[in-house]
């Protein structure tokens, strides 16, 4: 929607944003880099294709399964 358009415009201008979300599809669409945090600590970090499609930690795999009904991002 509208928020995504604004974020894409800002990114096209070379601006950096920090976005906190539980919406993994949104994170994938707007991010060049994602971090997965648990209790304030970084558990995984990298490009969305690596982190969200091939999670290394069991905690992130479980989170993604719950977030998407067991379907990939």
Steps between C-alpha positions, in 0.01 A plus 500: 500500500584859560761435771690267268503764224638765736770262625597408145525870408722569800721202414527622139628830641775308679352535848545238768211381717467273798165323502376269775231255387362153548373503139765294326361548149519876551855470635599295196347755260658813648831382646847459365606358838303338783579411859311246708505590868412296805497665843697793358778289350570451130452133411517529121605775263530531124315561175129406508544212253755334727346570839131454418529218247786302659490573874793356696340494844214283619339802671471690172372190318226465764416872485466490121284188515265664752496828307403340170307190592797283411554662159821670391535875486 
